[in-house]
């Protein structure tokens, strides 16, 4: 229990420091670079939509699980993992929506409702408890959702961790490259989503090995 709390507090501290450093020294230069060099790359716009498809998949998982439960059919280990990841995604979505309201950060570009942005208006700050879609950049919702799902698979089926890492990296790079989010938005979203998936797994499975500890084999979670 203490190891888990220590891991959470360490991750939270590292995230806060990284977000602060990014806010003062990285966010603006990276946003201008993305706007000038990469924002028009079609591939970035495609990859950053991955979490939206995962939301649809999560709804389908709920429906499939409900169908099997109604028929009193047992759920496989993989089905349990899919259900837990869908629950993690749903919880993470509620958390990030509330945090967006709390922080009220403006966007890198002007996307919706003539929103103020760094590129058009030179603003990139926080407006606490402002509310509204035009003040909802922090944390990144897409990064939160993808990490909430991947964290569950990372812990329960560790054999495919290289693939999971590629998925997370692809979404993060696309969000920054297409200038949808500042770097600090992505970092915060990754932490929130990962913690949600990790804690959901702890609640259901008990004290499994943490990501930096030796993990059990995939067969233990899928049989």
N, C-alpha and C positions, 0 to 999 in steps of 0.2 A: 504493500500500500504506500509506504513512504517513497519507494523507488518511483512509483507512478506519479505521485505528487511532485517529487523532485524533477522528474522528466517534464511534467506539464509546466512548472514554474520556470524551468530552464528554457523551454521552448518559447514561453510567453516573453521572457526577458529578452531573448535573442530576437524575437519578432519586433518588439518595441524598439530596440536599438536599431535594427535594420530599417524599420519604417522611418525612424527619425533621421538617420543618415541619408536615406533615399529622398526624403522630403526636402532636405536642405541642399543636397548636392547632386542627386541623380535624376529625379523625376523630370525636371524641366529640360535638361540637355537631352535625355533619352526621348522625350516627347517631341522636341523639335527635330531630332534626327529621324524619328519614325515618320513624322509628317513630311519631311523633305525627301526622304529616300525610300521608305517602305510602305507607306499607308495605302498605296494603290495596288499592291501585290494581291492578286485575287486569292492566292492560296491562303494568306493570313485570314481573310474574311470567311473562308470555308472552314478552316480548322477551328476558329473561335466559336463556331456554332455547335461543336461537339456536345457540350453539356445540354443543349436544348434537345438533342436527340436522346440523350440519356434520360431526361425527364420523361419523355414519351415511353421509353423502354421501362422505366420504373413503374409507370401506370399499368403497363401490360403485365409486369411481374406481379403486381398486386392482384390483378384480375385472374391470372393463372393460378396463383396460390389460393385465392378464394375458391376457385373452381375445384381444385384438388381437395381442399378442406371440406367443402360441401359433399364431395363424393367419398370422404373419409379415406383418402389415399395418403400414404406417408410421404413426407417431403424428403428428398435426397439432401446430401450435404451441400451440393451445389445450389439447390433451390433455397436452402436456408441462407446461404451466402448472398444470393440475389435478393432475397427478401430483406435481409439485414441492411444491405447496401441501399435498397430503396427507402427503407425507414430512415437511415442516416441522411440520405439526400433530402427527404422531406423536413427533417428537423433542422438541417443546415440551412435550408432555404428560409425557414422562419427566423432563424437567428440573424442571418445576413440582412434580411429586410429591416429588422429592428436596428441593426447597427448602421445601416445606410441612413436611417432617419436621425440617429444620434450624431453621426459625424458630419453629415451634410456637405460632402465634398463636391466641388465642381469637376467637370470632365476635361480631358485633354482637348477634345474637339467639340464643336457645336453639332449635336446630333438631334436633340428633341426639344420641342417647345422653345426654340430660339435660345437654348440654354447658354449661360455664360461659360467660357472655356479659356484655356491657356492660349490656344492658337489664335483665337479671334479677339479676346479681350485682355489677355495677359494675366488671368487669374488662375490660381490652382490651390486655393486654401480651403480650410474647413469652416463650415457655417453650422455650428452645433444646433441640433433640433430644428433645422430649417424645414425639412420635408420637401417632397416633390421629386419627380423623376429627373429634373435638371440639376438636382443636388444629391446625387446618389452614386457617385463613383467609388466610394470607399466603404467597405471592402469590395473587391471584384466578386460579383455574384457567380460568374461563370467559373472562376477559379475555385470558389468555395464549393460549388456543386461537384465539380470533377474530382476534387480531392476527398470530399465526403464519401464518394463511391469507391474510389481507388484505394483509400485507406483500409476499407473493409477487406477488399481482395488482397491487398498487400499483407495483411496480418493472417488471413485465413487460408489463402492459397499462395504461399510465398514463391513457388517455383517460377512464376512469371513476372517477377519483380522488374527485370530489365524492360519488359513490354510496358508495365505500368509507368515506369520512369519516363519512357519515351512519350507516352500519352500526356502525362502532366507537363513535360517540357514543351511539347507541341502546342498545347493550349496556352501556356504562359507566354511563349514566344509570339504566338499569333495575336494575343491580346495587346501586347506591348508594340509589336511590329505594325499592326493595323491602327495603332494609336487610340484604341478603345479605352485603355486604362493606363494610369501611371504605374511605374514599377512597384511603388509602395502599396498600391491597391491590390496588386497581384500577390505580393508577399503576405499581406494580411488575410486575403481570401484563402490562400493555401493553408495558413495556420488554422483558421477557423474550421475549414472543411476537414482537414486532417484530424484535428482534435475531436470533431463530431464523430467521424468514422471510428477512430480509436476508442473513444469512450463507449460508443454503441457496442463495439466488439467486446470490450471489457465487461459490460453489463450482462451480455448474453453468454459469453464463453468463460468468464472468469479471468483470472490474472494470467493471460497468455504472455509469451515473451514480447518485449517491446521491440520496435524496429531495429534498434542497435544491438539487440541481443540475439543469440542463436535461435533461429525459428524452427518450428516443427516442420515435418515434411508435408507436402501437399496432400498425401493420402489421408492424413489424420483429419483433414477438414472437408474432404470431398467424398469419403466413403459413406 
